Amino acid sequence: MKAVHFGAGNIGRGFIGQILRQNGFDLCFVDTNAELIQQLNQAGGYSIEIIDENATTDFIDRVTALNSITETEKVIAAIADADILTTSVGANNLAKIAPTIAKGLSKRFEQKRSINILANENVINASDILKKEVYALLSDEEKVKFDQLAYFVNTAIDRQSLGKIVDGKAIAVVEPYYEWVINRRQFDPATPFELKKVVLIDEMQPYIERKLYIVNAAHAAIAYLGALHGYKTIQAAIQDQRILDLVNQFLAENLEYFVQEYQFDREDLKSFIKKTLKRQGNQKLSDEISRVGGSPIRKLGPNDRLVAPVVKLAAFDLPHEAGVKIIAAGYLYRNAADSEAEKISAMIETEGLETTIKNISNLAGALLAEVVAAYQSLV
């Protein structure tokens, strides 16, 4: 079996690629990093370091790689011949890969061969987003054919996957824990294989939101609070009791949303939160705040990890004080190397704080006033 995976970064190699290989797939990575592509092709695989007690290493074999810019026709042919198509390119890049995917699927569908397409990004329903981008490029006639043969399957992913260079080679460094949750209802009924080492469920929304509003929210909160206090890594920031206390309060608030909306067990969620913070504070990892806090405009968006849970809590008339403070910390994030952080700073300077928050987070009324007040208290 063959898998085509867009994105040969740390998540692609250290998580999705590893699980696909364990399920018996040969891997074809599609990326734009010429040096990494050459490395993968020369070695026919790549190494993963697992941060566990035994410092386990894993070599993933039966790997090839293609350049999506210079080898487009080969990528299209690979899609036409694949048994599964997956991505981990970052949500903002789904639109960039959609044209090549659309061409590859069109060629494939000339043979009337269906396929499952799984976009593994840290946004809600990433595969639906990819489908929208692909369908925007199709004619009405092509859309009918795609409706019959293209199965866009939503997922939720969770694994800390970083990277390092050893002897000039890129190595993914991952924690032992992972969770790949997949909506079984969206799979092609004629799929000839069943994925192992994944969680197949019928209702994705609670799990997607749990990942976004607890795991990703905690990570971003530590990053923005850590930046305010001058820390460089997540692992250093989480050692600061002031930061840890506020993040715990934030997650305790978010917990109540899941109890109210989905009737999650409160004690189970408390354990999940405790495990999440332990993972993110793993002192064997060194996760740069500049990486975790990157792209703050997206992370402060109305449907993303910080603002969305606070809006939902406010709608239920539930406490959300810590969440408001963390949103404010996001608006105070400054990083000259991050274009979105610089844009936020410029918007605040030229348009004012209230207008900036309205435009980015779509907040108004009492919540807007609360965030403004929290921002001013943190300055």
N, C-alpha and C positions, 0 to 999 in steps of 0.2 A: 504494500500500500504506500501511497505517496501523499505527503502533505506539503502544501505551499504556504509559507508563513511570511507575511509582510512585517518587517521590523526585526533586525538581528541585534537589538540592544540587550540589556541585561535581563529584562522580563522575557523577551523572545527566546533567548538562549537558556537563561537560568531557570525558567519556569515552563512556559508553554512548549518549547522545543523538547525539553527533558521529558515531559509527560507524554507528548505525542510519540517520542521515540520508544518510551516504555510500553506504549500501546502497539508497537510494531510498525510505525510509519518511518519511511525514509524521509528526510527533511530537505526541502529546498527553501533557503532563506532568500528574501528579496529585500534589498537595502540600497542605500546610496553611498555608504562608507566603503570606498574602494579598497582601503588597506585591510579592513575587517573581512571583506568579501574574499580578498586574496588569501588571507590567513585561513579562512574556513575551507576554501577549495584546496589549498596546499596540504592541509592536515587531514582533510576528509572528515573533520569533526572539531570538537572543542572541549575544553575542560571547565568543570564547575567545582567550586569549593563550597562545601556545606559547613556552616558554622555550628558544629555540634561538638560534643565532648571528645569525639575521636578525630576531629578535623577531617572528615571524610571528603574524598575527591571522587568525581564521576566524570568519565569521558564519554561524550555523546558522539557516536559514530554514524556512518551512512548519511553524511551531510554534504550538500552542495550549496552554492550561493550565487545569486544573479544580481546585477546592477540594474535597478529599475529605470535609470536614465539612459545608459548606454547599451543595454541589452533588452530593450522593451519587447521585441518580437520573441525572444526566448522566454521571457516571463509570460507572455500571452500563451505560448505553446505549453508551458508548464502548467498553467491554470487549466487549460483544456484537457490535460492528461491527469490532473490531481484527483485524489479521493476525498480530500478535505481542504478547505481554504480558511486560514486563520490570520489574525492581525494582532500586533501590539506596537502601534506606531505613535501613540498619543492621540487623544481625541481631536486635537486641532489639525492633525495631518490626514484624517480620513478623507477629506475632500480631495487631497492631493493624490491619493492612490486610487480613488474611484475611477478615473478614466481608464487606467490600465486594467483594473479589475473588470470593468464593463466590457472592454474589448476581449479579454480572456474568456469571460463567461459567454459572450456572443459566439466566439469560435467554438467553444465547448458545446453549446446548445445546438449547433448545426448537427451534432450527432445525437441530439435529444437525450443527453446524459445529465442527470440532476446532480446537485452538490450541496453540502452544508457549508455555510459561511459563518464563522464565529469571530466577531470583533471583540477583543479583550482589552478594553480601555477603562480608565477610571471615571466613567460617566454613566449615568443611568441609560440602559438600553442602547448601548453603543452599536449593536448590529442593526437596529432600526435606523440609527443615524447614517450608517454606511449605506444601507438600502436606499435611503432618501437621496443621498449623493449620487449613487449609481443610477437610480431611476430618472434623475434629472437630466441624464445624458441620453436617454432612450427615446425612441419613437413610440407611439401608441401601440404599434404592432409588436415591437420588441418587448414592451412591458407585458403584453399578454403571454409571450413565450417565457419571459422571466418568472412570471407568476406561477407557471406550471413547473419550473425546473430549479429555481434558485430558492434555497431555504436559509433565510437569515435568522440565526439562532442567538438569542441574547444570553449573556454570561455575566458573572461577577467573579473577579479574581482577587486573590490576597496572598502576597508573598513579598517580603522585603528582599529585593534583588539589586545588589550594587555591582561594582566592577573594579578591577584593578589591572595594571599592566605588569606582566612578569616576563622578562627576557623579550620584550617587544611584542608579547602576545596578550590579547584581551582575554581576561578570565572573569566569568560571572561569579560573584560571591553571594550566597543565598543563606537564609535561615532554614532550619529543617521544616518549619511549619509552612503549609500552603493550603489554599482552598480554591478550587476551580468549580464554581457552581454554574450549571448549564440548564437551560429550559428544555426539558425533554419533549414538550408538546410542539416545539417549533422544528424539531428534527424531521427530515425527510422520512416518511414511513417505510420507504424502501431501502433505508441505510443498511448496508451489509455488515456493519461492524457495531460493536457496543463499546464505548469508551470506558476504560477502567481508571481507577484512582482519581475520579472526579465525582462531584455530587450532582446527580440528576434529579431535578425537582419539577413540579407542575406549576408553581406560582413564584415567579422571579422577584416581584417588586419588594417584598419584605427583605429578602437577602441582599438585593442590590442596595437598598436604602441602609441596611445595617452596615454594609461595607463602607458606604459613602459617608454616613452620618456619625459613625463611630470610629472606624479604622482610619479612613482618610481625613476625617474631621480632626481626630486627635493629632495626627501627624502634622497637619497644617497649623493647628493651634500651637503646638510645641515650637514649630518653626517661627511663627510670627512673634510669639512671646519671647522666644529665645533671642531673636534678632533685636528686639527692644532692649534686652539686657546684655547685648554684646557677645553672645555665644556664637560659636562657629559650627557646632554640630548638634544634632538632635540628642545624641547620647550625653553631651555635656549639659545641655539645657534642661533635660529632664531630671538632672541631679539637683536642680534648684527647687527647693521646697515650695517657694512662691508660685513657680510655674506649674509644678505638679499638682498643687492644691487647686489652682484655677482650672486646669485641664480636667481634673477629676470632677469638679463641680459642673463643668460644661457637659461632660459625658453623662453625669447623673441626671442632668436636665433632659438630655436627648433620650435617655433610657425611658423616661415617662411617655414620650411620644410613641415609642414602640409598644408599650403596655396599653396605651389608649387606643392606638390605631389598629394594631395587629394582635393584641392580647398575648404578646410575648411573656414568658415567665420572667418575673423581675429578678429572681436569684440567678437564673441562667444568664441573663444579660449582665449582671454584676460580675459574674465569673468571666464572661467574654471580655468585658472592659478591662478587668485586672490582667488577663492574659495579653490583651492588646498592648497595654502600656508596658508590660514586662518585655514583650518582644521589641517594641520601639526603643526601649532603654537598654537593649542588649549591648553591653560594653565591649563585646568582641567586634561589633560593627562600628563604622565611623561614617555617618550619613550627614553630608553637608547641608546646613540650613539653606544655603543658596539653591540647592537642588530641590529640596522638599517644598520650600516657599516659592519656587519659581512659578511664573505665569499667574500672578495674583489677580489679574482681572477675571480670568476664568474661574479661579477658586472663590472669588467674591461674587460670582454671578448668582442670580435669583434661584437657580435650580441646582446649585452646587453645594459642597460639603459644609460650609459655614452658615450661609444665609438661609438656605432652605429649611433646615431643622428649626431654626429660631422662628421663622415665619409660621411653621406648623405648630410650634408650641404656643405662640401668641394666639393663633386661631383657636386653640383648645383652652386658652386662658390659663396656661401653665407657666411656671417660672422659667425665665430665660435670661437672667441677669448676666451669667458668665458668658453665654453665647454672644451677647451684645458686646461685651468687652473684647472678645476675641475677634469679632468682626472689625471693631475699631483698631485692634492691633494689626490686622491685615491692611487697613488703609494707611497705617504708619510704616509699613514695610518699605525700606529703602535699599536698593541694590543697583549701583551704577551699571552693572553688567546685565541687568534684567530689563529689557525694553518695556515690559508691562508695568514693572515697578516704577520706572522713570515716567511712564505715561500717566500713572495715577498721581504722582507728585506734581507733574505739570498741570494736570486737570484741576487739582486742588488749588494750585497757585493762580490759575487763570479764571476758573469757573466757580470756585468756592467749594467748600466741603459738602454742603447739602446737595448741590447740583451733581457733584461727582458721585455721591452715594446713590442718588436717584437714578442716574444714568447707568451705573454699573450693577447695582444690587436691586434696583427697582423697588426701593423702600420708600414709604411715605408715612405721614401721620405720626403716631406715637412711637413706632419702631424707629423711624428715621430720627426723631428727636432723641431717643435713647442712645442710638449709635453716635450721634453728634456729641452728646454729653460725655459718653465714655471716651471718645477720641480726645476731647479737650482735657479730660482728667488724666490722660496718659501722656500728653505732650510734655 
